[in-house]
Amino acid sequence: MKLTMKRCISTNFKFSNFLFILLSGLFVSCGNLQKKDRYKQDSNTPSENAISREKIDSVFEVASNNYLYLSSKLEEGEFPKTFYLKENKFETTVSNAWISGFYPATLLNLYESTGKDTLRKLAENMLGHLKKEAFNTSTHDLGFIMYSSFGKANRIEPKSEYQDILMQSAKSLSTRYNDTVKAIRSWNSAPWNKAGDDDFAVIIDNMMNLELLLWATKYSGDSTYYKIAVNHAKTTIENHFRKDYSTYHEVIYKEATGKVKTKITVQGYADESSWARGQAWGLYGFTMIYRETNQKKFLEQAKAIADFIINNPNLPDDKIPYWDFNAGNIPDALRDSSSAAIMASALIELSWLTQNQHYFKTAEKILNTLISNEYLANETELAGFILKHGIGNMPGNTEVDVPLTYGDYYLIEALKKYQNYNNSLKVDLFSKT
């Protein structure tokens, strides 16, 4: 054990920072080595619904052709958003949108999977338009924007430029942390989300931005980022979840005291309903933070959220959730493929961490459905987007039953994780997805 620990200690860590991280349970590299030994998969027991490598490769080929076509529809500096089939309307967005990082990240994922260098070059061009957002302190979504994109680029080919951009992004995100609330501010004050000037709004989506901060501590040795991420996750456990582990979308705190003012669900069916993408963000976020910190409370939270989703009586047999688990017109409510893709990616990883094959089989069922003709678009069907039937904001009547860049991203990520699931000797499941 002493030898293993010695190998894992980064020479870049100052002793004081290393001591803190060791005592607080971060010690990520060693923890992941231990997990790999403890959770080695049995590759001799294939599932009856197993997806062949050939099938996955064919999906990657379709998806890469789609994204090459999609790139031809973009003006310089534009990022794809969605496509409305009935109106034949292609929508783009700008670099500071929360979804902007998913397009270059998917290009990079597909480049890794197909070896098509054109995809890498397209991604690098988009990163050039994105890098200024490292200094953006007006959004909590820098994890979505910068870690999905530059984090992926840095894992493929580590560069000091990428690392500097990621560190600046972590610094910018950290400015939104409030040590009284013990959380990172999500939305700024806005009448539509019921938060006033003296209120502090936090949404469940924000769990997804914490990985950027955890990376920053691992890279720099500065434990500040780790503390912020862990405090935010603990506050989220305490206040966002109901007894059955369904989640509110938004919790509004009094900024001066840190006390909860109200709990609401902006993009779901009702304040007390279970918005599917919110459940997916929670599942993915707590699975990720357990992987990075090895703190058992985060694992227990991830498992409880997973069990809520899998055992929910309103989850359809094909495992693609309705846009809200309590939508008023079930079983006629629309499904949300983006939530399904996020859930699949998280469940594969959670299965790896727990050896719970039920999580894996559920993810497998989701993926089988998503790569069927019902959900997988061909090259020109949806202007180059990959995944049909996503729901952005049903109450706002925007992006309803359309493709979404984040749905595409998490589908490809989930398929890469699935393909690597039993290949622990050759592939680091968590750093190469």
N, C-alpha and C positions, 0 to 999 in steps of 0.2 A: 504494500500500500504506500509506503514512504517513497518508493521508487516511482510509482505512478503519479503521486502528487508532485514530486519534483519535476517530472516532465511537463506537468500542466501549468506550472507557475510561469507567468509571462515575465520576461526580464524587463519589460517596460514599466511594470507596476512599481511605484514607490512602496516602501515597506508599510507605511501607515495605511495607505489605501488597500494594500493587499490584506492587511490584518483585518480591516473592517469587512472586506468582502468575504474573507474566510469565516469570520464570526457570524455574519448575517446569512450565510448559506448560499451566497452566489456561486462561487467556485465552479463556474459553469462547465469549463472544459472537462474537469475531472468528473463532474456529475454526469455529463453526457457519455463519457467513456464507461462509467459504471452502468448506466442505463443500457448501453449496447450489449454489455456482457449479460446483464440480468434479464433483458427482454429480447434476447435473440429469437427470431421467428422460426417457426417450423415450416419450411418451404415444401415439405413433402405432403402437405394436406391441402390440396387445391380446393377452392370453393366451387360449388355447382354452377355458380353464376360468374365464374372467373372470366376476366376480360383478357384476351390474348395480347401479347406484345405486338403482334402483327396488326391487330385491331387498333390499338393505341397509336401505333406508328401511322396508320392510315388516317386517324383523326388529326394527328399533328400535321400531316401533309395537307389535308383539307384546310385546317386552320391557318397554316402558313400561306397558302394560296389566297385564302380570304383576306388576310391582313396585308398581303402585297397589293391586292385589289383595293382595299380600304385606303391604303397610303396614296393611291392615285387620285383620290377624291379630296385630299387635303391641300389647302393652300399653306405656304410656308408659315410656320408658327402656330398653326391650328392643331387642336387636339380633338379626336373624335369623341362624341358624346352618345348619340343614339340615332336611330332611323325609324321614322314613322311610315310603315308600309302603305297604309291606306292613302295617305297624303303624298307619298313619294317624297318625303321631306328628310333630308340629311342634316343633322344638327352637330355643330362643333362647339368647343369651349376654349378657354384660355388657360395659361399655365398655372394660375393660382386657384383653379377649381379643384375641389377635393379629389376628383377622379383623374386628374391630368397624368399622374404617374403610372396609371395602369396600362396605358397604351405602349409606352416604351418598355415597360416591364414584361408585357406579353410578347412583344417582339423579341426580347432577349430570351425568354423561356423557349420560344419556338426556334430561335437560332440554336440554342443548346440541343434541342431535340431533333433538328433536321440538318444542321450544319450549313444552312443557306446563309451565306455571308451578306447578302443583300438585306436580310432582316437585321443583322447587327449594325450595318451602316445606317439604316433608317432609325434604329433606336438611338445611336450615338448623336444623330442630328437632332432628335427630339430632346435628348438630354441637354444639348446646348441651349435650347429654348427654356428649359426647366430650371437650370442651375441658379438663376437669380432668386428663386423662391426660398433658398436657404436662409435668406435674411428676412423672410416674411414672419412677423410676429403677430399678425392679425388673425391667424387661423390655428386651430388645434390639429389640423389634418396633415401636418408635415410628415408624419409617419406614413400615411397613405401616399402622399405626393412624392416624398424624397426617399424613403427607405425601400419602398417597393421597386423603385427605379434605380437610383444610385446604389442602393444596397445590393441589388441584383448585379448591376454592372461591376461593382467592387468584388463580389464573390467570384464572378467569372474571370476577371482580370484586375487584381488589386492595383490601384494607382493612388498616389498621394493626392492627386486632384480630387478624386472621388471621396477619399477619406476626409479631406478638408471640408468638402461640401457637406458631408454627413455630420461632421462635428459642428459646423456652423448651424445646420438644421436643428440639431439637438439643443444647442444654446438658445436658438430662437423659440423652440417649443417650450423650453424650461421657463421662459419669461411669463408664461401663462399659468404657472403653478402658484397656488395660494396656500401658505403653510397653516393658515387658520382652518380653511376648509379641508386641507390635506388632499387636494385634487387639482387637476388641470382644467382651466376654464374652457368650455366648448364654445357655444355661440355667445357672442356679445349681446348686449341688451337689444331686444327687438319685440315689438308689440305682438307679433304673430306667435311667439313662443312663450308668451306670458311672463317674460323676465323683464324687470325694470332696471333702472340704472344702478340700484344698490343690491341687485341680485346676482347670483353666480350660478350659471347654468352648466350642467354636466350631462352629456348624453352617453349612452352605452357604447356607441361607436368609438368613443375615445380610447377604449381598451386596445384598439388596434394600433394606436400611435405609440404605445409604450415600448415596442420592440426597438425603435430608433434610440430611445434613451438607454436601454439595456446594452445595446451595441456600443454606445458612446462610453459607458463605463468600462466595458471590456477592452475597448481600443485605447482609451486614454488613461485608465487607472483612477479616474476621478469618480468617487462613489456618489457624488451629488445626484447624478442622473439616475442611478439605481434607486436611491432613496425616494426620489420623486415618483418613479414608476411603481415601486412597491406600495408607497403610501396611497397613490391613486387607486390601485387595485384593491387595497384593503377597504378604502372608503366606498368603492363601488360595491363590494360584497355586503357591506353594512347597510347601505341605503337603497340600492337599485333593485334588489330582488325580493319577491314575495316568498311566502313560505313554501310554495310549490316549485320555486326556482324559475318561474317566469319573471320577466324583467320589465320594468318601466323603461320607456325610451329616454325620458329626461327627468332629472332631479334638479330642482332649483333650491339653492341654499341662500341664506342670508350671509353676504360676504363678510360682514363685520364679526359675526359670531360662529359661522360654520354650521349653524342649525338648519335643518331641512325646513323649507317653506312649503313646498308642494311637490307632488310627483305626477307626471303626466306622460302621455304617449302621443306625440305630435304626428308621426307618420303611420301609426297603426289605426285600428278600427275604433278604439275607444281608450280612455285613460287606463282602464283596468284590463284591457285585452293584452294578448301576447303577439306583438308584431314579429313576424317571422324573421326578418333580417336583424332585428334587435337580438333575438335569441341566438342567431348565427354569430353575430359579433361577440356576444358574451362567451359562447362556446369556444370560438377560435382564440379570443383574447386570453382567457384563463388557461387554455391548453398551452399557449405560447409562453405565458409568464411562468407557468410551472416548469416548462422545459428550461427556461433561462435562469431560474432562481432555485429550483429544487425545493421550494416551500410547499409542504403538504397541503396547507389550506387551499392553495390555488388548484391543486389537483382535485381535491374533493369538490371544489366549486365547479370545475369543468365537468366532472363525472355527473354531478347532480343536474347540470344544465342539459347534458347529453341525454340523460335518462328522461328528463321532462319532454324533450323533443321526440325521442324514439318511442316512448310509451304513450304519447298524446293520442287520445281517441280520434282526434281530427286530423292526424297525419295519414294521408292516402296510402294505399298499398304500394304504389310505385315510389313512395318516399319523397316526392316533390311537394313541399308544403304549400298550403294556401298562403296568400300574401300576409294574412293574419290568422293565427290559430283559432281566433274567435270571431272571424268575419261573419257578418250577419246572414249571408246567403249561401253558406256551406250546405250542400256540396257543389253549388254552382259558382262559388267564388273563384276568382282567377288564381292560378298558381304563380309562384315566384321562383324562376329558375336561378336567379342570382343568389337567393338565400340557400337554395339547395346546393349550389356549387361551393359556397363558403362552408356549409355544414360538412360536405363530403371531405374537403381538405382537412378540416379540423378533426373529424372523426377518424381518419386514417392515422393521423399523428397521435391522437389519444389512444387508439388501439395499440400503437407501437409502445406507448409509455406504460400502458396498464396490462397488456396481454389479454384484453377483453375482445374476443373475436366478434362479439355482437356489434360492437362499434364498427369494426372493419366491414362486416357483411352489410350493415346498413349503408355505409359509404359506397360499397360496391353496387348495391341496388340503385342508389341515386345515380351513380355514374353510368350504369347500363341504360337508365332512362334518358339521361342528358345527352348521350351520344347516339340515341336513336333518331330516326328521321323526324320525329315529332318535335325535337328540340334543337337538333344540330342543323345549322343553315349551310347551304352550299355557297360557292364563291360570290355570286351576284344576287342571291336571294334577298339579303338584307344589307346591301351596300358594302359587304365585306365583313360585317360583324359575324360572330361565331354562334352565339347562343340565343335562341328565340325565347320569348315569353318571360321577360323580366318585368318587375314592377319597381319603379323608382319611388314615387310618392302618390299613393292612391287617393288619400284625402285631398291632396293638392291638385289632383287630376293631371299630373305631369308624368311622363314616361310610364305609361300604362300599357302592358302587353307589348313590350318592345325589347330589342337587344340593348345590353348595357356593358360598358367596357369593363366594369368590375366583375360582372358575371363571366365574361370571357376569361379574365385573368385567373379567377379562382377555379374555373373548370380546368384550364391548362395546368395550373399548379397542382390540383388534385390528381389529375392523370399522371403527372410526373411523380408524385408521391406514391401513387398506386404502383407504378412501374418499378419503383425503387424499393418497395416495401420489404422484400425478402433479400435484398442485396446489400446487407449491412457491411460486408467485407470490402466492397468496392465503392459504395456511395454513402456519404453522410446525408441522411434523409433531411436533416434540418437546414443545412447550409447550402445544399445544391438544388433545392426545389425552385 
